C-alpha cells in the first residue's frame, strides 16, 4: 500500500469513520504523535515523515473496531466523577 503522511492519515481516518456513521474524529497532531512514538510504523528516513501504508491500514482497522465497540478514548464525564467525591 502507498505510504502517507500523518496529515493524510488523519484525513483518511476521518473519512473512514464518517463512512461508518461513527461520531469520532482524529486530529493530524494525534497522528504526528503516533509517528514520533512509532505507534504506527513509519518509512525509514522519510522526509516528510510518512507511515508505512500496510502498518497504517492495520492500525486503522483496529482503531475503527475500537470505536465501533465504544472503547476508543471515551471522554470522562467529570461532573459524574465529581459526584463520587462529594
Biopython code that builds the backbone (N, CA, C, O; Angstrom):
import numpy as np
from Bio.PDB.StructureBuilder import StructureBuilder

atoms = [
    (1, "UNK", "N", (0.845, -1.190, 0.000)),
    (1, "UNK", "CA", (0.000, 0.000, 0.000)),
    (1, "UNK", "C", (0.884, 1.245, 0.000)),
    (1, "UNK", "O", (2.043, 1.215, 0.412)),
    (2, "UNK", "N", (0.304, 2.316, -0.467)),
    (2, "UNK", "CA", (1.014, 3.587, -0.551)),
    (2, "UNK", "C", (1.276, 4.146, 0.843)),
    (2, "UNK", "O", (0.428, 4.042, 1.728)),
    (3, "UNK", "N", (2.461, 4.742, 1.036)),
    (3, "UNK", "CA", (2.756, 5.403, 2.298)),
    (3, "UNK", "C", (2.031, 6.751, 2.313)),
    (3, "UNK", "O", (1.696, 7.299, 1.263)),
    (4, "UNK", "N", (1.794, 7.280, 3.525)),
    (4, "UNK", "CA", (1.104, 8.551, 3.626)),
    (4, "UNK", "C", (1.561, 9.312, 4.855)),
    (4, "UNK", "O", (1.988, 8.717, 5.845)),
    (5, "UNK", "N", (1.468, 10.628, 4.785)),
    (5, "UNK", "CA", (1.864, 11.481, 5.899)),
    (5, "UNK", "C", (0.841, 11.362, 7.022)),
    (5, "UNK", "O", (-0.287, 10.930, 6.784)),
    (6, "UNK", "N", (1.217, 11.738, 8.235)),
    (6, "UNK", "CA", (0.227, 11.744, 9.313)),
    (6, "UNK", "C", (-0.969, 12.646, 9.008)),
    (6, "UNK", "O", (-2.093, 12.334, 9.403)),
    (7, "UNK", "N", (-0.739, 13.758, 8.309)),
    (7, "UNK", "CA", (-1.859, 14.633, 7.934)),
    (7, "UNK", "C", (-2.836, 13.880, 7.036)),
    (7, "UNK", "O", (-4.043, 13.892, 7.279)),
    (8, "UNK", "N", (-2.318, 13.229, 6.003)),
    (8, "UNK", "CA", (-3.170, 12.456, 5.093)),
    (8, "UNK", "C", (-3.836, 11.303, 5.840)),
    (8, "UNK", "O", (-4.998, 10.984, 5.588)),
    (9, "UNK", "N", (-3.108, 10.689, 6.748)),
    (9, "UNK", "CA", (-3.660, 9.583, 7.529)),
    (9, "UNK", "C", (-4.840, 10.054, 8.378)),
    (9, "UNK", "O", (-5.826, 9.329, 8.514)),
    (10, "UNK", "N", (-4.754, 11.255, 8.951)),
    (10, "UNK", "CA", (-5.865, 11.798, 9.738)),
    (10, "UNK", "C", (-7.079, 12.020, 8.847)),
    (10, "UNK", "O", (-8.206, 11.706, 9.231)),
    (11, "UNK", "N", (-6.844, 12.563, 7.654)),
    (11, "UNK", "CA", (-7.950, 12.781, 6.713)),
    (11, "UNK", "C", (-8.611, 11.456, 6.340)),
    (11, "UNK", "O", (-9.837, 11.350, 6.343)),
    (12, "UNK", "N", (-7.803, 10.448, 6.019)),
    (12, "UNK", "CA", (-8.325, 9.129, 5.643)),
    (12, "UNK", "C", (-9.099, 8.509, 6.818)),
    (12, "UNK", "O", (-10.173, 7.939, 6.627)),
    (13, "UNK", "N", (-8.551, 8.624, 8.015)),
    (13, "UNK", "CA", (-9.213, 8.074, 9.201)),
    (13, "UNK", "C", (-10.575, 8.714, 9.401)),
    (13, "UNK", "O", (-11.558, 8.016, 9.650)),
    (14, "UNK", "N", (-10.643, 10.039, 9.296)),
    (14, "UNK", "CA", (-11.919, 10.730, 9.489)),
    (14, "UNK", "C", (-12.935, 10.371, 8.404)),
    (14, "UNK", "O", (-14.128, 10.261, 8.688)),
    (15, "UNK", "N", (-12.477, 10.189, 7.175)),
    (15, "UNK", "CA", (-13.382, 9.762, 6.102)),
    (15, "UNK", "C", (-13.899, 8.354, 6.384)),
    (15, "UNK", "O", (-15.084, 8.075, 6.198)),
    (16, "UNK", "N", (-13.006, 7.466, 6.834)),
    (16, "UNK", "CA", (-13.411, 6.090, 7.145)),
    (16, "UNK", "C", (-14.403, 6.064, 8.302)),
    (16, "UNK", "O", (-15.369, 5.301, 8.268)),
    (17, "UNK", "N", (-14.182, 6.879, 9.317)),
    (17, "UNK", "CA", (-15.106, 6.941, 10.454)),
    (17, "UNK", "C", (-16.470, 7.466, 10.007)),
    (17, "UNK", "O", (-17.508, 6.914, 10.374)),
    (18, "UNK", "N", (-16.458, 8.531, 9.219)),
    (18, "UNK", "CA", (-17.709, 9.130, 8.752)),
    (18, "UNK", "C", (-18.482, 8.162, 7.851)),
    (18, "UNK", "O", (-19.712, 8.133, 7.885)),
    (19, "UNK", "N", (-17.772, 7.379, 7.053)),
    (19, "UNK", "CA", (-18.444, 6.447, 6.151)),
    (19, "UNK", "C", (-19.186, 5.355, 6.918)),
    (19, "UNK", "O", (-20.096, 4.715, 6.390)),
    (20, "UNK", "N", (-18.783, 5.153, 8.168)),
    (20, "UNK", "CA", (-19.454, 4.165, 9.018)),
    (20, "UNK", "C", (-20.407, 4.844, 10.012)),
    (20, "UNK", "O", (-20.914, 4.208, 10.936)),
    (21, "UNK", "N", (-20.638, 6.133, 9.806)),
    (21, "UNK", "CA", (-21.521, 6.941, 10.665)),
    (21, "UNK", "C", (-21.074, 6.924, 12.117)),
    (21, "UNK", "O", (-21.904, 6.919, 13.027)),
    (22, "UNK", "N", (-19.764, 6.915, 12.337)),
    (22, "UNK", "CA", (-19.213, 6.940, 13.691)),
    (22, "UNK", "C", (-18.898, 8.384, 14.072)),
    (22, "UNK", "O", (-18.249, 9.105, 13.314)),
    (23, "UNK", "N", (-19.356, 8.797, 15.237)),
    (23, "UNK", "CA", (-19.183, 10.174, 15.699)),
    (23, "UNK", "C", (-17.857, 10.319, 16.443)),
    (23, "UNK", "O", (-17.829, 10.487, 17.663)),
    (24, "UNK", "N", (-16.782, 10.253, 15.704)),
    (24, "UNK", "CA", (-15.434, 10.349, 16.277)),
    (24, "UNK", "C", (-14.559, 10.989, 15.226)),
    (24, "UNK", "O", (-14.727, 10.727, 14.035)),
    (25, "UNK", "N", (-13.620, 11.831, 15.649)),
    (25, "UNK", "CA", (-12.671, 12.462, 14.735)),
    (25, "UNK", "C", (-11.286, 12.396, 15.359)),
    (25, "UNK", "O", (-11.135, 12.418, 16.580)),
    (26, "UNK", "N", (-10.280, 12.315, 14.497)),
    (26, "UNK", "CA", (-8.903, 12.379, 14.955)),
    (26, "UNK", "C", (-8.270, 13.626, 14.360)),
    (26, "UNK", "O", (-8.723, 14.142, 13.338)),
    (27, "UNK", "N", (-7.222, 14.102, 15.010)),
    (27, "UNK", "CA", (-6.519, 15.291, 14.523)),
    (27, "UNK", "C", (-5.187, 14.877, 13.899)),
    (27, "UNK", "O", (-4.619, 13.845, 14.257)),
    (28, "UNK", "N", (-4.698, 15.682, 12.973)),
    (28, "UNK", "CA", (-3.371, 15.388, 12.430)),
    (28, "UNK", "C", (-2.310, 15.327, 13.534)),
    (28, "UNK", "O", (-1.396, 14.504, 13.469)),
    (29, "UNK", "N", (-2.426, 16.193, 14.543)),
    (29, "UNK", "CA", (-1.435, 16.199, 15.613)),
    (29, "UNK", "C", (-1.383, 14.862, 16.332)),
    (29, "UNK", "O", (-0.303, 14.401, 16.702)),
    (30, "UNK", "N", (-2.532, 14.236, 16.535)),
    (30, "UNK", "CA", (-2.571, 12.924, 17.171)),
    (30, "UNK", "C", (-1.726, 11.934, 16.369)),
    (30, "UNK", "O", (-0.949, 11.165, 16.937)),
    (31, "UNK", "N", (-1.884, 11.960, 15.049)),
    (31, "UNK", "CA", (-1.147, 11.003, 14.233)),
    (31, "UNK", "C", (0.324, 11.372, 14.095)),
    (31, "UNK", "O", (1.160, 10.481, 13.948)),
    (32, "UNK", "N", (0.668, 12.661, 14.139)),
    (32, "UNK", "CA", (2.085, 13.031, 14.176)),
    (32, "UNK", "C", (2.727, 12.499, 15.460)),
    (32, "UNK", "O", (3.873, 12.052, 15.447)),
    (33, "UNK", "N", (1.989, 12.551, 16.557)),
    (33, "UNK", "CA", (2.492, 11.998, 17.820)),
    (33, "UNK", "C", (2.673, 10.490, 17.704)),
    (33, "UNK", "O", (3.671, 9.948, 18.178)),
    (34, "UNK", "N", (1.724, 9.812, 17.083)),
    (34, "UNK", "CA", (1.853, 8.371, 16.876)),
    (34, "UNK", "C", (3.089, 8.044, 16.039)),
    (34, "UNK", "O", (3.769, 7.050, 16.293)),
    (35, "UNK", "N", (3.374, 8.877, 15.048)),
    (35, "UNK", "CA", (4.565, 8.661, 14.213)),
    (35, "UNK", "C", (5.822, 8.855, 15.044)),
    (35, "UNK", "O", (6.756, 8.056, 14.968)),
    (36, "UNK", "N", (5.843, 9.908, 15.832)),
    (36, "UNK", "CA", (7.016, 10.203, 16.658)),
    (36, "UNK", "C", (7.282, 9.077, 17.658)),
    (36, "UNK", "O", (8.434, 8.719, 17.906)),
    (37, "UNK", "N", (6.216, 8.527, 18.225)),
    (37, "UNK", "CA", (6.357, 7.450, 19.211)),
    (37, "UNK", "C", (6.413, 6.066, 18.571)),
    (37, "UNK", "O", (6.498, 5.056, 19.269)),
    (38, "UNK", "N", (6.364, 6.024, 17.231)),
    (38, "UNK", "CA", (6.392, 4.772, 16.479)),
    (38, "UNK", "C", (5.242, 3.832, 16.857)),
    (38, "UNK", "O", (5.416, 2.614, 16.879)),
    (39, "UNK", "N", (4.071, 4.400, 17.152)),
    (39, "UNK", "CA", (2.895, 3.579, 17.428)),
    (39, "UNK", "C", (2.340, 3.001, 16.132)),
    (39, "UNK", "O", (1.647, 1.984, 16.139)),
    (40, "UNK", "N", (2.651, 3.660, 15.024)),
    (40, "UNK", "CA", (2.375, 3.156, 13.683)),
    (40, "UNK", "C", (3.717, 3.230, 12.958)),
    (40, "UNK", "O", (4.375, 4.270, 12.972)),
    (41, "UNK", "N", (4.120, 2.137, 12.330)),
    (41, "UNK", "CA", (5.431, 2.089, 11.673)),
    (41, "UNK", "C", (5.543, 3.155, 10.583)),
    (41, "UNK", "O", (4.610, 3.378, 9.811)),
    (42, "UNK", "N", (6.684, 3.793, 10.539)),
    (42, "UNK", "CA", (6.946, 4.817, 9.534)),
    (42, "UNK", "C", (7.961, 4.310, 8.516)),
    (42, "UNK", "O", (8.657, 3.320, 8.741)),
    (43, "UNK", "N", (8.024, 5.010, 7.405)),
    (43, "UNK", "CA", (9.011, 4.706, 6.377)),
    (43, "UNK", "C", (10.351, 5.243, 6.876)),
    (43, "UNK", "O", (10.452, 6.432, 7.176)),
    (44, "UNK", "N", (11.381, 4.400, 6.974)),
    (44, "UNK", "CA", (12.670, 4.858, 7.491)),
    (44, "UNK", "C", (13.220, 6.041, 6.694)),
    (44, "UNK", "O", (13.214, 6.039, 5.463)),
    (45, "UNK", "N", (13.690, 7.040, 7.420)),
    (45, "UNK", "CA", (14.340, 8.232, 6.864)),
    (45, "UNK", "C", (13.467, 9.015, 5.893)),
    (45, "UNK", "O", (13.995, 9.721, 5.034)),
    (46, "UNK", "N", (12.166, 8.911, 6.003)),
    (46, "UNK", "CA", (11.294, 9.662, 5.094)),
    (46, "UNK", "C", (11.218, 11.122, 5.523)),
    (46, "UNK", "O", (11.108, 11.429, 6.710)),
    (47, "UNK", "N", (11.276, 12.003, 4.554)),
    (47, "UNK", "CA", (11.149, 13.443, 4.786)),
    (47, "UNK", "C", (10.164, 13.970, 3.779)),
    (47, "UNK", "O", (10.509, 13.972, 2.597)),
    (48, "UNK", "N", (8.993, 14.411, 4.112)),
    (48, "UNK", "CA", (8.427, 14.443, 5.457)),
    (48, "UNK", "C", (8.130, 13.033, 5.951)),
    (48, "UNK", "O", (8.118, 12.069, 5.186)),
    (49, "UNK", "N", (7.895, 12.948, 7.238)),
    (49, "UNK", "CA", (7.644, 11.643, 7.838)),
    (49, "UNK", "C", (6.398, 11.020, 7.203)),
    (49, "UNK", "O", (5.408, 11.710, 6.960)),
    (50, "UNK", "N", (6.455, 9.715, 6.939)),
    (50, "UNK", "CA", (5.330, 9.006, 6.338)),
    (50, "UNK", "C", (5.121, 7.676, 7.046)),
    (50, "UNK", "O", (6.070, 7.018, 7.474)),
    (51, "UNK", "N", (3.847, 7.299, 7.157)),
    (51, "UNK", "CA", (3.521, 5.979, 7.675)),
    (51, "UNK", "C", (3.676, 4.955, 6.563)),
    (51, "UNK", "O", (3.400, 5.238, 5.397)),
    (52, "UNK", "N", (4.115, 3.775, 6.934)),
    (52, "UNK", "CA", (4.074, 2.638, 6.025)),
    (52, "UNK", "C", (2.594, 2.343, 5.770)),
    (52, "UNK", "O", (1.817, 2.224, 6.717)),
    (53, "UNK", "N", (2.207, 2.227, 4.520)),
    (53, "UNK", "CA", (0.796, 2.044, 4.173)),
    (53, "UNK", "C", (0.159, 0.826, 4.805)),
    (53, "UNK", "O", (-0.972, 0.897, 5.286)),
    (54, "UNK", "N", (0.876, -0.305, 4.813)),
    (54, "UNK", "CA", (0.330, -1.528, 5.407)),
    (54, "UNK", "C", (0.170, -1.387, 6.917)),
    (54, "UNK", "O", (-0.817, -1.852, 7.487)),
    (55, "UNK", "N", (1.141, -0.744, 7.563)),
    (55, "UNK", "CA", (1.073, -0.543, 9.014)),
    (55, "UNK", "C", (-0.080, 0.385, 9.369)),
    (55, "UNK", "O", (-0.785, 0.165, 10.353)),
    (56, "UNK", "N", (-0.267, 1.434, 8.553)),
    (56, "UNK", "CA", (-1.382, 2.342, 8.804)),
    (56, "UNK", "C", (-2.714, 1.628, 8.648)),
    (56, "UNK", "O", (-3.613, 1.812, 9.468)),
    (57, "UNK", "N", (-2.852, 0.818, 7.610)),
    (57, "UNK", "CA", (-4.097, 0.083, 7.365)),
    (57, "UNK", "C", (-4.417, -0.846, 8.541)),
    (57, "UNK", "O", (-5.569, -0.950, 8.962)),
    (58, "UNK", "N", (-3.391, -1.518, 9.064)),
    (58, "UNK", "CA", (-3.602, -2.401, 10.217)),
    (58, "UNK", "C", (-4.066, -1.590, 11.427)),
    (58, "UNK", "O", (-4.979, -2.004, 12.140)),
    (59, "UNK", "N", (-3.434, -0.429, 11.658)),
    (59, "UNK", "CA", (-3.838, 0.432, 12.772)),
    (59, "UNK", "C", (-5.267, 0.926, 12.570)),
    (59, "UNK", "O", (-6.069, 0.906, 13.504)),
    (60, "UNK", "N", (-5.589, 1.371, 11.352)),
    (60, "UNK", "CA", (-6.917, 1.909, 11.066)),
    (60, "UNK", "C", (-8.000, 0.870, 11.317)),
    (60, "UNK", "O", (-9.035, 1.184, 11.906)),
    (61, "UNK", "N", (-7.775, -0.352, 10.882)),
    (61, "UNK", "CA", (-8.756, -1.412, 11.112)),
    (61, "UNK", "C", (-8.994, -1.632, 12.602)),
    (61, "UNK", "O", (-10.136, -1.773, 13.039)),
    (62, "UNK", "N", (-7.910, -1.662, 13.382)),
    (62, "UNK", "CA", (-8.044, -1.851, 14.836)),
    (62, "UNK", "C", (-8.741, -0.649, 15.478)),
    (62, "UNK", "O", (-9.593, -0.812, 16.351)),
    (63, "UNK", "N", (-8.374, 0.557, 15.038)),
    (63, "UNK", "CA", (-8.955, 1.773, 15.604)),
    (63, "UNK", "C", (-10.460, 1.828, 15.356)),
    (63, "UNK", "O", (-11.234, 2.123, 16.266)),
    (64, "UNK", "N", (-10.868, 1.545, 14.126)),
    (64, "UNK", "CA", (-12.292, 1.565, 13.803)),
    (64, "UNK", "C", (-13.037, 0.519, 14.627)),
    (64, "UNK", "O", (-14.142, 0.780, 15.104)),
    (65, "UNK", "N", (-12.449, -0.650, 14.797)),
    (65, "UNK", "CA", (-13.082, -1.684, 15.620)),
    (65, "UNK", "C", (-13.249, -1.199, 17.056)),
    (65, "UNK", "O", (-14.279, -1.458, 17.679)),
    (66, "UNK", "N", (-12.246, -0.495, 17.588)),
    (66, "UNK", "CA", (-12.346, 0.034, 18.950)),
    (66, "UNK", "C", (-13.434, 1.089, 19.051)),
    (66, "UNK", "O", (-14.185, 1.112, 20.026)),
    (67, "UNK", "N", (-13.527, 1.959, 18.058)),
    (67, "UNK", "CA", (-14.558, 2.994, 18.075)),
    (67, "UNK", "C", (-15.940, 2.349, 17.997)),
    (67, "UNK", "O", (-16.854, 2.742, 18.722)),
    (68, "UNK", "N", (-16.091, 1.371, 17.126)),
    (68, "UNK", "CA", (-17.379, 0.695, 16.988)),
    (68, "UNK", "C", (-17.792, -0.012, 18.273)),
    (68, "UNK", "O", (-18.981, -0.102, 18.580)),
    (69, "UNK", "N", (-16.820, -0.511, 19.018)),
    (69, "UNK", "CA", (-17.141, -1.202, 20.268)),
    (69, "UNK", "C", (-17.303, -0.225, 21.436)),
    (69, "UNK", "O", (-17.671, -0.628, 22.539)),
    (70, "UNK", "N", (-17.027, 1.059, 21.189)),
    (70, "UNK", "CA", (-17.153, 2.070, 22.239)),
    (70, "UNK", "C", (-15.950, 2.144, 23.144)),
    (70, "UNK", "O", (-16.042, 2.681, 24.248)),
    (71, "UNK", "N", (-14.820, 1.618, 22.705)),
    (71, "UNK", "CA", (-13.639, 1.533, 23.551)),
    (71, "UNK", "C", (-12.495, 2.431, 23.075)),
    (71, "UNK", "O", (-11.339, 2.169, 23.407)),
    (72, "UNK", "N", (-12.784, 3.465, 22.316)),
    (72, "UNK", "CA", (-11.703, 4.297, 21.766)),
    (72, "UNK", "C", (-11.686, 5.669, 22.415)),
    (72, "UNK", "O", (-12.336, 6.598, 21.937)),
    (73, "UNK", "N", (-10.959, 5.789, 23.479)),
    (73, "UNK", "CA", (-10.765, 7.092, 24.106)),
    (73, "UNK", "C", (-12.044, 7.747, 24.577)),
    (73, "UNK", "O", (-12.291, 8.921, 24.299)),
    (74, "UNK", "N", (-12.839, 7.006, 25.275)),
    (74, "UNK", "CA", (-14.079, 7.575, 25.785)),
    (74, "UNK", "C", (-13.762, 8.755, 26.683)),
    (74, "UNK", "O", (-12.842, 8.703, 27.500)),
    (75, "UNK", "N", (-14.524, 9.803, 26.525)),
    (75, "UNK", "CA", (-14.302, 11.006, 27.332)),
    (75, "UNK", "C", (-14.820, 10.778, 28.751)),
    (75, "UNK", "O", (-15.808, 10.077, 28.969)),
    (76, "UNK", "N", (-14.136, 11.380, 29.689)),
    (76, "UNK", "CA", (-14.525, 11.266, 31.087)),
    (76, "UNK", "C", (-15.609, 12.289, 31.371)),
    (76, "UNK", "O", (-15.474, 13.458, 31.009)),
    (77, "UNK", "N", (-16.667, 11.862, 32.007)),
    (77, "UNK", "CA", (-17.724, 12.767, 32.444)),
    (77, "UNK", "C", (-17.302, 13.280, 33.819)),
    (77, "UNK", "O", (-17.530, 12.623, 34.835)),
    (78, "UNK", "N", (-16.687, 14.457, 33.837)),
    (78, "UNK", "CA", (-16.128, 14.982, 35.079)),
    (78, "UNK", "C", (-17.202, 15.351, 36.095)),
    (78, "UNK", "O", (-16.955, 15.277, 37.299)),
    (79, "UNK", "N", (-18.375, 15.742, 35.643)),
    (79, "UNK", "CA", (-19.463, 16.021, 36.583)),
    (79, "UNK", "C", (-19.858, 14.743, 37.325)),
    (79, "UNK", "O", (-20.064, 14.754, 38.538)),
    (80, "UNK", "N", (-19.957, 13.658, 36.585)),
    (80, "UNK", "CA", (-20.300, 12.371, 37.199)),
    (80, "UNK", "C", (-19.175, 11.904, 38.123)),
    (80, "UNK", "O", (-19.441, 11.387, 39.207)),
    (81, "UNK", "N", (-17.939, 12.081, 37.708)),
    (81, "UNK", "CA", (-16.795, 11.701, 38.523)),
    (81, "UNK", "C", (-16.759, 12.512, 39.826)),
    (81, "UNK", "O", (-16.471, 11.974, 40.895)),
    (82, "UNK", "N", (-17.049, 13.790, 39.720)),
    (82, "UNK", "CA", (-17.026, 14.657, 40.888)),
    (82, "UNK", "C", (-18.046, 14.224, 41.944)),
    (82, "UNK", "O", (-17.805, 14.380, 43.141)),
    (83, "UNK", "N", (-19.176, 13.686, 41.506)),
    (83, "UNK", "CA", (-20.194, 13.218, 42.439)),
    (83, "UNK", "C", (-19.663, 12.139, 43.390)),
    (83, "UNK", "O", (-20.137, 12.006, 44.518)),
    (84, "UNK", "N", (-18.691, 11.384, 42.926)),
    (84, "UNK", "CA", (-18.108, 10.348, 43.777)),
    (84, "UNK", "C", (-17.321, 10.937, 44.940)),
    (84, "UNK", "O", (-17.105, 10.266, 45.949)),
    (85, "UNK", "N", (-16.894, 12.179, 44.802)),
    (85, "UNK", "CA", (-16.052, 12.806, 45.814)),
    (85, "UNK", "C", (-16.792, 13.842, 46.636)),
    (85, "UNK", "O", (-16.190, 14.524, 47.466)),
    (86, "UNK", "N", (-18.078, 13.967, 46.417)),
    (86, "UNK", "CA", (-18.850, 14.968, 47.171)),
    (86, "UNK", "C", (-19.548, 14.319, 48.329)),
    (86, "UNK", "O", (-20.248, 14.994, 49.084)),
]
sb = StructureBuilder()
sb.init_structure("model")
sb.init_model(0)
sb.init_chain("A")
sb.init_seg("    ")
for serial, (resi, resn, name, xyz) in enumerate(atoms, 1):
    if name == "N":
        sb.init_residue(resn, " ", resi, " ")
    sb.init_atom(name, np.array(xyz, "f"), 0.0, 1.0, " ", f" {name:<3s}", serial, name[0])
structure = sb.get_structure()
